[in-house]
Amino acid sequence: MSEFSRRSFLLLGLAFLTGCAGEQSVSSLPGTPWASGRDRNHDSEHEADHTIPNYQPTTSDPHNTSKLNTVPPYGLPTGVIPRSRWATGNPIQSRLNPMTRIYRITVHHDGMDAFWSSGVSDTKARLDNIRKAHLGRNFGDIGYHYIVDRAGRVWEGRPIVYQGAHVKYHNPGNIGVMCLGNFDLQSPTNLQLAALNQHVALLMRRWRVPVPLIFTHQELRPTACPGHSMQQHMVMLRRSGFLA
């Protein structure tokens, strides 16, 4: 294989593996404000949040400052599998920003090919492939803070002490929770949905995040993520009162 062909093959593989973080496509999904269009901007670890700069709620804000965290509890939540159990490399700290005050949560799918396995070894391999693809985009680590697998296990991704890289221009103060699979091609499992519901509720209590600040990726940026079936689930979950 020529050097040109080898390079082209590797670049195609990287684009495929990038998945959700690449904001690759847009589809008509319930609850999205995006009717059409595509984000062609390059993702970066170091871009500022231009949409909600230095978010400072006031006493008239429904998310008022008295209920927002000021001293973050950075310990790993009970039951979450630590990053050391799956990652084959450490975060690249020179590419990372410290996490700012947390006030929102965004839900994703990985957006690659359909993923059907609930096995531990397959899950670890999938996570590390995503991490390596994100490193190839000049990220400092996998872009998400937590990942929910098909068996309902919750894995630590990027340590919460670092700002995520999962929604361009919306990463400061934003916890990224990703579910393994492509939910335009398949549906999440019942175990996966139950674990996602419980984990998001846990994060909301821990960080005092209100329901109006629980988003899906497509609600903040023009993308198909988190896929049709997960978007429907999140719309219904927020209406259900479970997260209240």
N, C-alpha and C positions, 0 to 999 in steps of 0.2 A: 504494500500500500504506500503511495507517495506521501510526502510530508503534508502537502496541501489536503489530500483526502483524509489523512489521519486527523488533522486539525479540524476539518469540517465535521467529521464524525463526532469528535469530542464535544464540539460546540452544540451540535444538535442534541446530544445526550444530556448536556447541562441544561439546555432550555426545557427539555422534557421533564427533568427532575426538579426544576425550580418550583413548579406547581403554583400553589396559591399565591405565594409572595410575589410572583411575577405580574399579577393583575393582567392575565393574558387575554381574557375574553369577557364579553358581557352578554347576559341573556335576560329575558323578561321573567322576573321572579317576584313573588309577593313581597311587599314591604320595601322594595327598593326605590329610591328617588331617581335612579339613573335610567333614562329611557333608551339612550343609545350612546355610542361613542366608545373610545378606548384610550386608556392612559398609555402614552408612549414614552413617558419620562423614565429615566434610569433611576432605580432605587439606590439609596445611599444610607449608610448608618448614621451619617452626620447631618442630614437635612433637618432643619427646624420645622416645628409644627406651625404652618402658616394659617391654619384654619381656626384654631383656638389658642392663640399665643398667650403663654403664661396665664392659663385659666385661673381666675380669681373670683369665685362665687361671692355674691354679696348677701346681706341678710334678706333681701327681697327675692333672691334666687331660690327656686324650689329645691336645689341641691345645696343648701346653704352651708357656709364654711364651718359652722359649729359641729357638723356631722362628718367632716372630712378628716382623714388621718393626717397627722403632722409628723409622728414618729413611726416609721414603717416597721412592722413585725416581720423581719426577713426570714425567720425559720421556715423550714419545709413543712407544709401541712401534713397532718397525720394521714398515713396510707399512700402518700405519693412516692413512687419509686424514684430514687435519686438518679441524677444524670450520670453518675459514675458507673451505674449498672449497664449502660448501653453505649455511651459515647467513646469513641476510640481516640479522641484528642481533646485538649483543653480549649476553652475560649481564648481568642486572641484579644487580649485586653486593650491593645493599642487601637483596635477598631471599634471599641465599645464606649458607650456613654453611660454614666450612672443613671439609675432610675430616678425620675422626679416623683413628686407626690402623686400617688395613685388615686384616680377618680373615675376610671372607666374600664370596661372589659369588652374585648372583641372576639367573636367566635368565627372559626375558619374550618375548612376541610383542607386536606393536603393538595387536592386538585390534580394529582397525577393520574396514572392508570387506576382502574378499579382494584381495590385491595380486599381480598376475602379472608385472609388468614387471621386467626385469633391466637396463633402460637407465639410464645415469648421470643424465640430466636428470629422468626420472620419479622416480628414487630421491631426488635432491636436493629435488624438490618435496614428496615425501612427508615427508621429514625436517623440512623447514621448516614444513609444515602442522602436524606434531606439536608442534614447538617453539612455534608461535604458540598452539596450543590449550593447552599447558601454561602459557604466560604468562597466558592467560585464567583459569587456576585460581590465579593469584597465585604461581606458581612463578617462580624466577629465570632459568630456562633450560629446555631439554628435560630431562626427568627422568633420562635414561639416560646412562651414561658412554661406552658403545660400542654401535654398531648394526651388525648383519651383514645385508647385502642378499641378494637372490635370486641374484646372480652370484657370491657368495662374497667380496665386498669387505667390509672392515671400516672403519667410519667412526667418527671421534671425535664423541661427543656433548657432554655437559657435561664441561668439563675436570676431570680427576681431583683437582685441588686443592680442588674443592668437593664437599661431601656431596651425594649424589643425592637424587631425589624419586621413587622408584619402588616402594617397599614401605612403606606407612604403619606407623610405629612401629619400623621395622627399617632405617632408612637409615644411621645412623652406622656407619662402617667397612665399608659394603656397596657393592661395585661392581655397577652395573646394566648387564647386557648384554641388548640387545633384538634380536630377529630380525624383519625386516619381513614382514608378512603376518598373517593370522588363521588359526591352525592348528586351529580348530574348523571352518573352512570349506574349507581347503586343506591341502596338505602342504608342508613346507619342501623346497627343492631339495637334491639331493645336494651341490652346491657350497656351499650355505648351511650344511648340517650339517657338512661337512668343515671349513669355515672357523670355525664355532662351536666345534667340538671343539678345533681347534688354538689358537684365541684363548683359550679358557677355560684350557687347559693352560698357555699362556704366562703368563696372569695368575696362575695358581696358583704357578708357579715364581717369578715376579717378586715376589709379595707373600707367599709362603710360606703359602698357604691350603690346608688339608687337604681331602680329598674329603668328609668329613662336613659341611663348611661350604660346600658347593656346593648351592644351593637353586634351586627354581623359585618363582615368585611365589605359586602356590597352596599351597605347602608352608609359607608363613609367614603368609598372610592368606586369608580366604575369597573366592576369585575363580576364574574359569575360566582365567585366564592361567597358562601360556603356550599353552593350547589342547591338545586331546586328543593330536594327533600329536607335538607337541613334548614334552609331558609324558612320553609313552611313550619317546621318544628319550633324554631325560635320565635316566630310570630305568635304561634299558639301558646308557647311557654310564657311569654311576657304577658299575655292576656289572661292566663289561667289563675294568676294570683299565687302560684307556687313560689315565685321569687320575691313576693312582697315581704 
